[in-house]
Structures are given as C-alpha cells and as structure tokens.
Amino acid sequence: MIEALNKMKTALRTICAAGVALGLAGFASAASAQETETRGNIYNQTHFQPGLYVGGGLGWGWSDDDDDWTWKGIAGWRLNQYLAVQGFYADLTDITVAGVSSDVDTFGAELLASFPVSDTMAIYGKGGLHNYDEVGSGRDTSWLAGAGVDFALSDNMSLRTEWTHYDLDSDDVDEASVQIVFGF
C-alpha cells in the first residue's frame, strides 16, 4: 500500500512539473509573438480573461505543532475575469501534525472568485475539497479555504500571494505561498 502511494506521489509530482514546464514554454512562445502596440487596460487583456493557466510556487506551512517549507503546482481554467476552477497538488513537507512528523501531501479542486481592484491587480477568495495523506491515517478528503492577491506582470504572467487553510482529520495546516502563473 505504501509503495503504491509513493508511486502515486511521484506521478503527481511529475505531472505538476510537466504543467510548469508547459507554462514556461507557453510564456516563451507568447512573449516572442507579443504585439508592440500599447494595450491599455492590462487586467482586461491578460490571463485574467477566460482560458487555461498553469503555475507553481513555494510557501511556508504551519500547524499547531510545527512549520516547514511547502510547494504547490496548479492548473486551471478561468471562466471569466471573476470565476476560475483549478486543480492542484501541494506538498506540505515534513510538518508535525498531532505529534507525528510526517510528509503531508494533498491534491484537490478549488473554485476562485476574483474581484479586480485595478488594471493589474485582483483579490480573490477560494474554497474547495482536497484529498490528503497523513502517515498512520491514510488518505482522507476534507475542505479548504483561502484568499489571495493576483498581480499581472505581463500579458500572460502573474504573481500570486495567497493563504490557504487545509482542514485535516488530526490537525489543520495553514500555508502562505507565492506562485507564478502563466496564462494561455
């Protein structure tokens, strides 16, 4: 059982890395074909508009017992400038949860509701479900919630800062992260 979970974890990491690589390739392709005319309102003409996006980032996670570095890979579809759905894989690394030091990882789906604050910035709230693995407890599904700010850096790239709360069976984990996102 543990060997199968390790293979699944390796496969998820590979898929996330491939998503980030595809995002970088898409960014490079779009950057080389970028128009030279002035576009005006960046928020209404970048990846904040409908379409596919991928990204990844680093963060800091903590529970009642411990804290450590985290990383996350995401892929999503922006339905319009206000709503997006995304899937993710997050490795919450070696966080001590309920007195047991374990490598907590999770994957799931989220709904993001955004509000444009300016031409280049949007704030958002998110909620969803995640399937997590805790040593000794096995896999379980629970809820998550969070909020963040999305800053447009160019026509196809943004920088996100966000906080996410993961509900776990034995103890909750919070994460603050910075992510780079590439839109297509």
N, CA and C atoms as an extended XYZ file, in Angstrom:
552
Properties=species:S:1:pos:R:3:atomname:S:1:resname:S:1:resid:I:1 pbc="F F F"
N         0.814       -1.190        0.000 N   MET     1
C         0.000        0.000        0.000 CA  MET     1
C         0.868        1.267        0.000 C   MET     1
N         1.901        1.263        0.859 N   ILE     2
C         2.790        2.427        0.944 CA  ILE     2
C         3.546        2.610       -0.362 C   ILE     2
N         3.956        1.498       -0.979 N   GLU     3
C         4.666        1.592       -2.261 CA  GLU     3
C         3.764        2.190       -3.334 C   GLU     3
N         2.483        1.819       -3.343 N   ALA     4
C         1.542        2.371       -4.320 CA  ALA     4
C         1.336        3.867       -4.087 C   ALA     4
N         1.250        4.285       -2.816 N   LEU     5
C         1.099        5.713       -2.511 CA  LEU     5
C         2.334        6.496       -2.929 C   LEU     5
N         3.527        5.916       -2.719 N   ASN     6
C         4.762        6.594       -3.145 CA  ASN     6
C         4.814        6.735       -4.660 C   ASN     6
N         4.356        5.705       -5.396 N   LYS     7
C         4.318        5.798       -6.862 CA  LYS     7
C         3.330        6.874       -7.298 C   LYS     7
N         2.172        6.949       -6.620 N   MET     8
C         1.186        7.964       -6.957 CA  MET     8
C         1.734        9.357       -6.673 C   MET     8
N         2.440        9.519       -5.568 N   LYS     9
C         3.034       10.799       -5.219 CA  LYS     9
C         4.071       11.219       -6.259 C   LYS     9
N         4.908       10.262       -6.702 N   THR    10
C         5.902       10.542       -7.725 CA  THR    10
C         5.228       10.938       -9.034 C   THR    10
N         4.147       10.248       -9.390 N   ALA    11
C         3.423       10.568      -10.618 CA  ALA    11
C         2.817       11.967      -10.540 C   ALA    11
N         2.234       12.334       -9.402 N   LEU    12
C         1.660       13.665       -9.246 CA  LEU    12
C         2.725       14.752       -9.339 C   LEU    12
N         3.888       14.503       -8.742 N   ARG    13
C         4.979       15.479       -8.836 CA  ARG    13
C         5.425       15.649      -10.283 C   ARG    13
N         5.489       14.548      -11.037 N   THR    14
C         5.886       14.604      -12.437 CA  THR    14
C         4.870       15.398      -13.249 C   THR    14
N         3.577       15.170      -12.991 N   ILE    15
C         2.523       15.893      -13.712 CA  ILE    15
C         2.602       17.389      -13.408 C   ILE    15
N         2.823       17.749      -12.138 N   CYS    16
C         2.944       19.164      -11.777 CA  CYS    16
C         4.154       19.813      -12.443 C   CYS    16
N         5.273       19.094      -12.463 N   ALA    17
C         6.477       19.627      -13.110 CA  ALA    17
C         6.241       19.810      -14.606 C   ALA    17
N         5.531       18.861      -15.232 N   ALA    18
C         5.221       18.983      -16.661 CA  ALA    18
C         4.314       20.186      -16.909 C   ALA    18
N         3.360       20.427      -16.005 N   GLY    19
C         2.477       21.587      -16.142 CA  GLY    19
C         3.241       22.893      -16.076 C   GLY    19
N         4.187       22.977      -15.143 N   VAL    20
C         5.008       24.185      -15.031 CA  VAL    20
C         5.873       24.350      -16.275 C   VAL    20
N         6.438       23.243      -16.782 N   ALA    21
C         7.257       23.312      -17.998 CA  ALA    21
C         6.421       23.771      -19.196 C   ALA    21
N         5.200       23.262      -19.316 N   LEU    22
C         4.319       23.701      -20.404 CA  LEU    22
C         3.987       25.183      -20.261 C   LEU    22
N         3.779       25.626      -19.016 N   GLY    23
C         3.509       27.044      -18.793 CA  GLY    23
C         4.680       27.916      -19.209 C   GLY    23
N         5.890       27.485      -18.870 N   LEU    24
C         7.079       28.238      -19.271 CA  LEU    24
C         7.222       28.269      -20.789 C   LEU    24
N         6.936       27.134      -21.434 N   ALA    25
C         7.009       27.089      -22.898 CA  ALA    25
C         5.964       28.013      -23.515 C   ALA    25
N         4.755       28.010      -22.946 N   GLY    26
C         3.704       28.895      -23.446 CA  GLY    26
C         4.057       30.349      -23.255 C   GLY    26
N         4.662       30.661      -22.117 N   PHE    27
C         5.078       32.034      -21.853 CA  PHE    27
C         6.141       32.479      -22.842 C   PHE    27
N         7.123       31.614      -23.079 N   ALA    28
C         8.190       31.960      -24.020 CA  ALA    28
C         7.636       32.159      -25.428 C   ALA    28
N         6.711       31.296      -25.831 N   SER    29
C         6.106       31.397      -27.155 CA  SER    29
C         5.308       32.691      -27.279 C   SER    29
N         4.507       33.001      -26.282 N   ALA    30
C         3.688       34.207      -26.328 CA  ALA    30
C         4.547       35.468      -26.252 C   ALA    30
N         5.613       35.405      -25.464 N   ALA    31
C         6.493       36.571      -25.341 CA  ALA    31
C         7.168       36.883      -26.669 C   ALA    31
N         7.526       35.858      -27.433 N   SER    32
C         8.185       36.098      -28.708 CA  SER    32
C         7.220       36.640      -29.757 C   SER    32
N         5.938       36.371      -29.589 N   ALA    33
C         4.948       36.830      -30.562 CA  ALA    33
C         4.177       38.052      -30.068 C   ALA    33
N         4.623       38.650      -28.984 N   GLN    34
C         3.902       39.756      -28.365 CA  GLN    34
C         3.826       40.963      -29.299 C   GLN    34
N         2.640       41.576      -29.336 N   GLU    35
C         2.461       42.769      -30.155 CA  GLU    35
C         3.159       43.952      -29.500 C   GLU    35
N         3.564       44.911      -30.333 N   THR    36
C         4.298       46.060      -29.812 CA  THR    36
C         3.392       47.242      -29.487 C   THR    36
N         2.116       47.174      -29.862 N   GLU    37
C         1.234       48.299      -29.583 CA  GLU    37
C         0.849       48.344      -28.110 C   GLU    37
N         0.502       49.495      -27.624 N   THR    38
C         0.076       49.670      -26.241 CA  THR    38
C        -1.322       49.102      -26.077 C   THR    38
N        -1.517       48.365      -24.995 N   ARG    39
C        -2.790       47.682      -24.810 CA  ARG    39
C        -3.739       48.381      -23.862 C   ARG    39
N        -3.295       49.305      -23.072 N   GLY    40
C        -4.208       49.988      -22.158 CA  GLY    40
C        -4.470       49.186      -20.904 C   GLY    40
N        -5.667       48.692      -20.732 N   ASN    41
C        -6.106       48.006      -19.527 CA  ASN    41
C        -5.551       46.591      -19.480 C   ASN    41
N        -4.470       46.370      -18.735 N   ILE    42
C        -3.826       45.056      -18.669 CA  ILE    42
C        -4.753       44.023      -18.072 C   ILE    42
N        -5.499       44.381      -17.011 N   TYR    43
C        -6.361       43.399      -16.350 CA  TYR    43
C        -7.357       42.782      -17.328 C   TYR    43
N        -7.908       43.582      -18.214 N   ASN    44
C        -8.911       43.077      -19.141 CA  ASN    44
C        -8.317       42.418      -20.380 C   ASN    44
N        -6.972       42.352      -20.501 N   GLN    45
C        -6.384       41.802      -21.708 CA  GLN    45
C        -5.298       40.778      -21.420 C   GLN    45
N        -5.206       40.262      -20.216 N   THR    46
C        -4.181       39.292      -19.882 CA  THR    46
C        -4.828       37.964      -19.536 C   THR    46
N        -4.074       37.141      -18.840 N   HIS    47
C        -4.590       35.828      -18.465 CA  HIS    47
C        -5.745       35.920      -17.480 C   HIS    47
N        -6.081       37.101      -16.991 N   PHE    48
C        -7.258       37.255      -16.148 CA  PHE    48
C        -8.529       36.977      -16.956 C   PHE    48
N        -8.430       36.994      -18.269 N   GLN    49
C        -9.554       36.684      -19.135 CA  GLN    49
C        -9.685       35.169      -19.278 C   GLN    49
N       -10.798       34.679      -19.855 N   PRO    50
C       -11.029       33.233      -19.944 CA  PRO    50
C        -9.872       32.493      -20.604 C   PRO    50
N        -9.591       31.313      -20.074 N   GLY    51
C        -8.580       30.470      -20.669 CA  GLY    51
C        -7.809       29.641      -19.664 C   GLY    51
N        -6.954       28.812      -20.196 N   LEU    52
C        -6.139       27.891      -19.424 CA  LEU    52
C        -4.968       28.614      -18.772 C   LEU    52
N        -4.589       28.171      -17.563 N   TYR    53
C        -3.382       28.674      -16.919 CA  TYR    53
C        -2.742       27.554      -16.102 C   TYR    53
N        -1.430       27.651      -15.928 N   VAL    54
C        -0.667       26.723      -15.087 CA  VAL    54
C         0.308       27.547      -14.258 C   VAL    54
N         0.771       26.950      -13.169 N   GLY    55
C         1.725       27.662      -12.344 CA  GLY    55
C         2.235       26.814      -11.202 C   GLY    55
N         3.053       27.434      -10.390 N   GLY    56
C         3.601       26.753       -9.234 CA  GLY    56
C         4.244       27.759       -8.312 C   GLY    56
N         4.525       27.313       -7.094 N   GLY    57
C         5.132       28.231       -6.159 CA  GLY    57
C         5.641       27.568       -4.898 C   GLY    57
N         6.228       28.399       -4.071 N   LEU    58
C         6.778       27.974       -2.785 CA  LEU    58
C         6.047       28.690       -1.665 C   LEU    58
N         6.043       28.049       -0.495 N   GLY    59
C         5.367       28.664        0.625 CA  GLY    59
C         5.908       28.190        1.955 C   GLY    59
N         5.218       28.589        2.991 N   TRP    60
C         5.556       28.204        4.355 CA  TRP    60
C         4.280       27.679        4.995 C   TRP    60
N         4.328       26.438        5.488 N   GLY    61
C         3.165       25.831        6.113 CA  GLY    61
C         3.369       25.650        7.599 C   GLY    61
N         2.266       25.716        8.354 N   TRP    62
C         2.371       25.535        9.793 CA  TRP    62
C         1.114       24.874       10.343 C   TRP    62
N         1.301       24.129       11.421 N   SER    63
C         0.210       23.540       12.194 CA  SER    63
C         0.437       23.937       13.642 C   SER    63
N        -0.340       23.378       14.554 N   ASP    64
C        -0.153       23.699       15.973 CA  ASP    64
C         1.204       23.241       16.490 C   ASP    64
N         1.751       22.161       15.881 N   ASP    65
C         2.976       21.551       16.393 CA  ASP    65
C         4.255       21.948       15.666 C   ASP    65
N         4.181       22.411       14.409 N   ASP    66
C         5.395       22.557       13.616 CA  ASP    66
C         5.165       23.495       12.435 C   ASP    66
N         6.252       23.815       11.716 N   ASP    67
C         6.178       24.580       10.472 CA  ASP    67
C         7.332       24.164        9.569 C   ASP    67
N         7.164       24.379        8.248 N   ASP    68
C         8.181       23.971        7.285 CA  ASP    68
C         7.846       24.547        5.914 C   ASP    68
N         8.810       24.451        4.995 N   TRP    69
C         8.627       24.887        3.605 CA  TRP    69
C         7.606       23.995        2.905 C   TRP    69
N         6.885       24.562        1.942 N   THR    70
C         5.917       23.825        1.131 CA  THR    70
C         6.127       24.181       -0.339 C   THR    70
N         5.530       23.396       -1.232 N   TRP    71
C         5.490       23.769       -2.650 CA  TRP    71
C         4.167       23.307       -3.232 C   TRP    71
N         3.761       23.957       -4.337 N   LYS    72
C         2.457       23.683       -4.937 CA  LYS    72
C         2.530       23.830       -6.451 C   LYS    72
N         1.818       22.973       -7.168 N   GLY    73
C         1.630       23.091       -8.608 CA  GLY    73
C         0.140       23.232       -8.891 C   GLY    73
N        -0.230       24.100       -9.841 N   ILE    74
C        -1.638       24.336      -10.152 CA  ILE    74
C        -1.871       24.324      -11.658 C   ILE    74
N        -3.085       23.987      -12.031 N   ALA    75
C        -3.562       24.110      -13.409 CA  ALA    75
C        -5.042       24.458      -13.318 C   ALA    75
N        -5.470       25.426      -14.122 N   GLY    76
C        -6.864       25.839      -14.011 CA  GLY    76
C        -7.428       26.421      -15.282 C   GLY    76
N        -8.700       26.746      -15.218 N   TRP    77
C        -9.413       27.364      -16.327 CA  TRP    77
C       -10.187       28.552      -15.768 C   TRP    77
N        -9.859       29.736      -16.290 N   ARG    78
C       -10.576       30.938      -15.894 CA  ARG    78
C       -11.832       31.019      -16.756 C   ARG    78
N       -13.010       30.963      -16.127 N   LEU    79
C       -14.285       31.003      -16.837 CA  LEU    79
C       -14.588       32.413      -17.348 C   LEU    79
N       -14.251       33.413      -16.557 N   ASN    80
C       -14.345       34.825      -16.912 CA  ASN    80
C       -13.424       35.572      -15.950 C   ASN    80
N       -13.432       36.901      -15.963 N   GLN    81
C       -12.484       37.601      -15.084 CA  GLN    81
C       -12.859       37.509      -13.612 C   GLN    81
N       -13.996       36.898      -13.298 N   TYR    82
C       -14.439       36.791      -11.907 CA  TYR    82
C       -14.380       35.380      -11.326 C   TYR    82
N       -14.474       34.344      -12.162 N   LEU    83
C       -14.515       32.959      -11.676 CA  LEU    83
C       -13.498       32.074      -12.376 C   LEU    83
N       -12.892       31.177      -11.596 N   ALA    84
C       -11.960       30.187      -12.153 CA  ALA    84
C       -12.088       28.896      -11.349 C   ALA    84
N       -11.811       27.780      -12.006 N   VAL    85
C       -11.709       26.487      -11.330 CA  VAL    85
C       -10.283       26.005      -11.542 C   VAL    85
N        -9.714       25.402      -10.508 N   GLN    86
C        -8.345       24.917      -10.659 CA  GLN    86
C        -8.132       23.651       -9.855 C   GLN    86
N        -7.194       22.855      -10.345 N   GLY    87
C        -6.732       21.680       -9.630 CA  GLY    87
C        -5.333       21.960       -9.124 C   GLY    87
N        -4.918       21.236       -8.082 N   PHE    88
C        -3.600       21.497       -7.516 CA  PHE    88
C        -3.034       20.244       -6.877 C   PHE    88
N        -1.727       20.263       -6.700 N   TYR    89
C        -1.025       19.305       -5.860 CA  TYR    89
C        -0.152       20.130       -4.926 C   TYR    89
N        -0.225       19.877       -3.627 N   ALA    90
C         0.588       20.611       -2.656 CA  ALA    90
C         1.332       19.617       -1.781 C   ALA    90
N         2.630       19.825       -1.659 N   ASP    91
C         3.450       19.021       -0.758 CA  ASP    91
C         3.722       19.885        0.465 C   ASP    91
N         3.084       19.528        1.568 N   LEU    92
C         3.220       20.310        2.789 CA  LEU    92
C         4.436       19.876        3.601 C   LEU    92
N         5.305       19.063        2.997 N   THR    93
C         6.597       18.607        3.511 CA  THR    93
C         6.498       17.976        4.886 C   THR    93
N         7.545       18.089        5.666 N   ASP    94
C         7.608       17.409        6.960 CA  ASP    94
C         7.055       18.290        8.062 C   ASP    94
N         5.737       18.331        8.159 N   ILE    95
C         5.087       19.100        9.211 CA  ILE    95
C         4.609       18.119       10.272 C   ILE    95
N         4.911       18.427       11.516 N   THR    96
C         4.429       17.591       12.614 CA  THR    96
C         2.956       17.891       12.829 C   THR    96
N         2.125       16.875       12.633 N   VAL    97
C         0.691       17.013       12.790 CA  VAL    97
C         0.247       16.033       13.864 C   VAL    97
N        -0.403       16.523       14.905 N   ALA    98
C        -0.895       15.710       16.021 CA  ALA    98
C         0.224       14.878       16.640 C   ALA    98
N         1.411       15.479       16.765 N   GLY    99
C         2.523       14.805       17.414 CA  GLY    99
C         3.299       13.845       16.553 C   GLY    99
N         2.909       13.649       15.289 N   VAL   100
C         3.599       12.726       14.395 CA  VAL   100
C         4.210       13.520       13.252 C   VAL   100
N         5.530       13.416       13.078 N   SER   101
C         6.203       14.092       11.980 CA  SER   101
C         6.005       13.259       10.721 C   SER   101
N         5.393       13.846        9.723 N   SER   102
C         5.107       13.089        8.505 CA  SER   102
C         5.166       14.013        7.298 C   SER   102
N         5.306       13.403        6.136 N   ASP   103
C         5.306       14.120        4.872 CA  ASP   103
C         3.856       14.214        4.405 C   ASP   103
N         3.203       15.346        4.681 N   VAL   104
C         1.799       15.528        4.340 CA  VAL   104
C         1.712       16.077        2.919 C   VAL   104
N         0.984       15.372        2.054 N   ASP   105
C         0.738       15.879        0.702 CA  ASP   105
C        -0.751       15.836        0.431 C   ASP   105
N        -1.195       16.690       -0.494 N   THR   106
C        -2.614       16.770       -0.799 CA  THR   106
C        -2.815       17.200       -2.251 C   THR   106
N        -3.945       16.823       -2.808 N   PHE   107
C        -4.341       17.314       -4.125 CA  PHE   107
C        -5.842       17.535       -4.094 C   PHE   107
N        -6.334       18.408       -4.985 N   GLY   108
C        -7.760       18.683       -4.956 CA  GLY   108
C        -8.196       19.679       -5.996 C   GLY   108
N        -9.399       20.222       -5.794 N   ALA   109
C       -10.008       21.175       -6.720 CA  ALA   109
C       -10.518       22.373       -5.934 C   ALA   109
N       -10.412       23.554       -6.560 N   GLU   110
C       -10.814       24.801       -5.916 CA  GLU   110
C       -11.635       25.656       -6.879 C   GLU   110
N       -12.513       26.464       -6.327 N   LEU   111
C       -13.228       27.491       -7.069 CA  LEU   111
C       -12.712       28.832       -6.573 C   LEU   111
N       -12.247       29.690       -7.494 N   LEU   112
C       -11.734       31.017       -7.149 CA  LEU   112
C       -12.730       32.076       -7.595 C   LEU   112
N       -13.065       33.000       -6.713 N   ALA   113
C       -13.916       34.144       -7.041 CA  ALA   113
C       -13.051       35.397       -6.919 C   ALA   113
N       -12.829       36.086       -8.060 N   SER   114
C       -11.927       37.248       -8.106 CA  SER   114
C       -12.688       38.553       -8.225 C   SER   114
N       -12.061       39.614       -7.752 N   PHE   115
C       -12.592       40.965       -7.902 CA  PHE   115
C       -11.458       41.876       -8.335 C   PHE   115
N       -11.561       42.492       -9.534 N   PRO   116
C       -10.493       43.386       -9.999 CA  PRO   116
C       -10.460       44.671       -9.173 C   PRO   116
N        -9.284       44.952       -8.600 N   VAL   117
C        -9.089       46.158       -7.814 CA  VAL   117
C        -8.547       47.278       -8.695 C   VAL   117
N        -7.704       46.912       -9.668 N   SER   118
C        -7.136       47.869      -10.614 CA  SER   118
C        -6.898       47.132      -11.929 C   SER   118
N        -6.261       47.816      -12.871 N   ASP   119
C        -5.968       47.195      -14.159 CA  ASP   119
C        -5.014       46.013      -14.030 C   ASP   119
N        -4.181       46.009      -13.020 N   THR   120
C        -3.155       44.972      -12.899 CA  THR   120
C        -3.242       44.153      -11.616 C   THR   120
N        -4.327       44.286      -10.851 N   MET   121
C        -4.420       43.562       -9.586 CA  MET   121
C        -5.846       43.097       -9.322 C   MET   121
N        -5.960       41.877       -8.798 N   ALA   122
C        -7.254       41.335       -8.393 CA  ALA   122
C        -7.094       40.645       -7.042 C   ALA   122
N        -8.115       40.754       -6.202 N   ILE   123
C        -8.137       39.989       -4.961 CA  ILE   123
C        -9.090       38.821       -5.168 C   ILE   123
N        -8.855       37.722       -4.480 N   TYR   124
C        -9.723       36.560       -4.661 CA  TYR   124
C        -9.871       35.777       -3.367 C   TYR   124
N       -10.988       35.071       -3.312 N   GLY   125
C       -11.241       34.105       -2.263 CA  GLY   125
C       -11.376       32.755       -2.930 C   GLY   125
N       -11.109       31.684       -2.194 N   LYS   126
C       -11.211       30.366       -2.797 CA  LYS   126
C       -11.708       29.361       -1.773 C   LYS   126
N       -12.302       28.307       -2.278 N   GLY   127
C       -12.765       27.215       -1.447 CA  GLY   127
C       -12.793       25.952       -2.279 C   GLY   127
N       -12.700       24.816       -1.627 N   GLY   128
C       -12.736       23.569       -2.371 CA  GLY   128
C       -12.548       22.360       -1.486 C   GLY   128
N       -12.241       21.256       -2.134 N   LEU   129
C       -12.003       19.981       -1.464 CA  LEU   129
C       -10.599       19.504       -1.771 C   LEU   129
N       -10.000       18.791       -0.816 N   HIS   130
C        -8.674       18.223       -1.047 CA  HIS   130
C        -8.607       16.823       -0.454 C   HIS   130
N        -7.791       15.984       -1.075 N   ASN   131
C        -7.568       14.613       -0.626 CA  ASN   131
C        -6.137       14.560       -0.118 C   ASN   131
N        -5.963       14.305        1.156 N   TYR   132
C        -4.646       14.384        1.777 CA  TYR   132
C        -4.216       13.037        2.337 C   TYR   132
N        -2.917       12.942        2.571 N   ASP   133
C        -2.313       11.727        3.103 CA  ASP   133
C        -1.537       12.089        4.356 C   ASP   133
N        -1.882       11.441        5.461 N   GLU   134
C        -1.138       11.574        6.707 CA  GLU   134
C        -0.622       10.205        7.097 C   GLU   134
N         0.625       10.127        7.524 N   VAL   135
C         1.185        8.858        7.970 CA  VAL   135
C         0.343        8.342        9.134 C   VAL   135
N        -0.038        7.071        9.056 N   GLY   136
C        -0.824        6.459       10.112 CA  GLY   136
C        -2.315        6.624        9.934 C   GLY   136
N        -2.752        7.597        9.131 N   SER   137
C        -4.181        7.832        8.944 CA  SER   137
C        -4.672        7.427        7.565 C   SER   137
N        -3.766        7.313        6.605 N   GLY   138
C        -4.173        7.021        5.231 CA  GLY   138
C        -4.724        8.264        4.553 C   GLY   138
N        -5.362        8.078        3.412 N   ARG   139
C        -5.914        9.197        2.645 CA  ARG   139
C        -7.307        9.528        3.144 C   ARG   139
N        -7.623       10.826        3.131 N   ASP   140
C        -8.940       11.291        3.540 CA  ASP   140
C        -9.253       12.561        2.754 C   ASP   140
N       -10.536       12.917        2.649 N   THR   141
C       -10.961       14.111        1.928 CA  THR   141
C       -11.581       15.094        2.907 C   THR   141
N       -11.265       16.376        2.729 N   SER   142
C       -11.814       17.417        3.588 CA  SER   142
C       -11.875       18.728        2.805 C   SER   142
N       -12.207       19.803        3.481 N   TRP   143
C       -12.380       21.105        2.838 CA  TRP   143
C       -11.131       21.962        2.988 C   TRP   143
N       -11.073       23.012        2.170 N   LEU   144
C       -10.022       24.021        2.267 CA  LEU   144
C       -10.627       25.372        1.918 C   LEU   144
N        -9.978       26.426        2.372 N   ALA   145
C       -10.419       27.789        2.067 CA  ALA   145
C        -9.200       28.692        2.071 C   ALA   145
N        -9.311       29.826        1.402 N   GLY   146
C        -8.184       30.744        1.380 CA  GLY   146
C        -8.524       32.046        0.687 C   GLY   146
N        -7.519       32.899        0.592 N   ALA   147
C        -7.658       34.201       -0.059 CA  ALA   147
C        -6.301       34.623       -0.584 C   ALA   147
N        -6.307       35.520       -1.580 N   GLY   148
C        -5.044       35.971       -2.129 CA  GLY   148
C        -5.172       37.213       -2.986 C   GLY   148
N        -4.026       37.612       -3.520 N   VAL   149
C        -3.937       38.755       -4.423 CA  VAL   149
C        -3.172       38.303       -5.659 C   VAL   149
N        -3.687       38.654       -6.843 N   ASP   150
C        -3.092       38.276       -8.124 CA  ASP   150
C        -2.612       39.559       -8.807 C   ASP   150
N        -1.298       39.653       -9.083 N   PHE   151
C        -0.709       40.834       -9.720 CA  PHE   151
C        -0.302       40.479      -11.151 C   PHE   151
N        -0.840       41.176      -12.159 N   ALA   152
C        -0.451       40.960      -13.547 CA  ALA   152
C         0.946       41.536      -13.767 C   ALA   152
N         1.885       40.694      -14.240 N   LEU   153
C         3.241       41.141      -14.532 CA  LEU   153
C         3.429       41.435      -16.016 C   LEU   153
N         2.692       40.713      -16.857 N   SER   154
C         2.738       40.903      -18.303 CA  SER   154
C         1.436       40.367      -18.876 C   SER   154
N         1.354       40.286      -20.198 N   ASP   155
C         0.129       39.806      -20.836 CA  ASP   155
C        -0.216       38.363      -20.475 C   ASP   155
N         0.755       37.514      -20.199 N   ASN   156
C         0.461       36.106      -19.908 CA  ASN   156
C         1.010       35.636      -18.568 C   ASN   156
N         1.413       36.509      -17.706 N   MET   157
C         2.049       36.070      -16.469 CA  MET   157
C         1.584       36.931      -15.297 C   MET   157
N         1.376       36.259      -14.164 N   SER   158
C         1.039       36.999      -12.954 CA  SER   158
C         1.751       36.382      -11.761 C   SER   158
N         1.778       37.135      -10.680 N   LEU   159
C         2.357       36.700       -9.428 CA  LEU   159
C         1.231       36.692       -8.402 C   LEU   159
N         1.059       35.546       -7.744 N   ARG   160
C         0.030       35.415       -6.712 CA  ARG   160
C         0.674       35.305       -5.340 C   ARG   160
N         0.064       35.927       -4.374 N   THR   161
C         0.389       35.684       -2.971 CA  THR   161
C        -0.912       35.227       -2.330 C   THR   161
N        -0.857       34.117       -1.579 N   GLU   162
C        -2.094       33.612       -1.018 CA  GLU   162
C        -1.883       32.888        0.298 C   GLU   162
N        -2.968       32.766        1.027 N   TRP   163
C        -3.036       31.980        2.247 CA  TRP   163
C        -4.081       30.898        2.015 C   TRP   163
N        -3.770       29.667        2.431 N   THR   164
C        -4.708       28.553        2.314 CA  THR   164
C        -4.783       27.821        3.642 C   THR   164
N        -5.991       27.507        4.068 N   HIS   165
C        -6.232       26.708        5.268 CA  HIS   165
C        -6.699       25.324        4.824 C   HIS   165
N        -5.943       24.284        5.191 N   TYR   166
C        -6.290       22.894        4.882 CA  TYR   166
C        -6.840       22.237        6.137 C   TYR   166
N        -8.078       21.760        6.080 N   ASP   167
C        -8.652       21.028        7.198 CA  ASP   167
C        -8.178       19.578        7.112 C   ASP   167
N        -7.540       19.096        8.186 N   LEU   168
C        -7.097       17.706        8.271 CA  LEU   168
C        -7.812       17.040        9.436 C   LEU   168
N        -7.838       15.725        9.436 N   ASP   169
C        -8.534       14.966       10.471 CA  ASP   169
C        -7.948       15.230       11.859 C   ASP   169
N        -6.622       15.182       11.975 N   SER   170
C        -5.998       15.284       13.286 CA  SER   170
C        -5.622       16.716       13.667 C   SER   170
N        -5.254       17.533       12.712 N   ASP   171
C        -4.810       18.891       12.981 CA  ASP   171
C        -4.884       19.662       11.664 C   ASP   171
N        -5.139       20.956       11.705 N   ASP   172
C        -5.217       21.748       10.485 CA  ASP   172
C        -3.844       22.290       10.117 C   ASP   172
N        -3.658       22.548        8.817 N   VAL   173
C        -2.422       23.139        8.323 CA  VAL   173
C        -2.774       24.419        7.567 C   VAL   173
N        -2.055       25.493        7.840 N   ASP   174
C        -2.181       26.742        7.099 CA  ASP   174
C        -0.922       26.924        6.271 C   ASP   174
N        -1.080       27.584        5.114 N   GLU   175
C         0.052       27.794        4.210 CA  GLU   175
C        -0.024       29.199        3.630 C   GLU   175
N         1.091       29.902        3.648 N   ALA   176
C         1.239       31.173        2.948 CA  ALA   176
C         2.215       30.920        1.814 C   ALA   176
N         1.836       31.295        0.579 N   SER   177
C         2.695       30.966       -0.565 CA  SER   177
C         2.742       32.095       -1.578 C   SER   177
N         3.761       32.023       -2.426 N   VAL   178
C         3.926       32.909       -3.575 CA  VAL   178
C         3.998       32.003       -4.790 C   VAL   178
N         3.200       32.324       -5.830 N   GLN   179
C         3.135       31.491       -7.022 CA  GLN   179
C         3.299       32.330       -8.275 C   GLN   179
N         3.902       31.742       -9.276 N   ILE   180
C         3.977       32.367      -10.591 CA  ILE   180
C         2.976       31.621      -11.479 C   ILE   180
N         2.160       32.359      -12.231 N   VAL   181
C         1.091       31.754      -13.025 CA  VAL   181
C         1.241       32.211      -14.475 C   VAL   181
N         1.153       31.256      -15.404 N   PHE   182
C         1.260       31.530      -16.845 CA  PHE   182
C        -0.064       31.234      -17.503 C   PHE   182
N        -0.630       32.218      -18.217 N   GLY   183
C        -1.896       32.053      -18.927 CA  GLY   183
C        -1.661       31.784      -20.400 C   GLY   183
N        -2.622       31.104      -21.010 N   PHE   184
C        -2.534       30.782      -22.455 CA  PHE   184
C        -3.623       31.497      -23.215 C   PHE   184
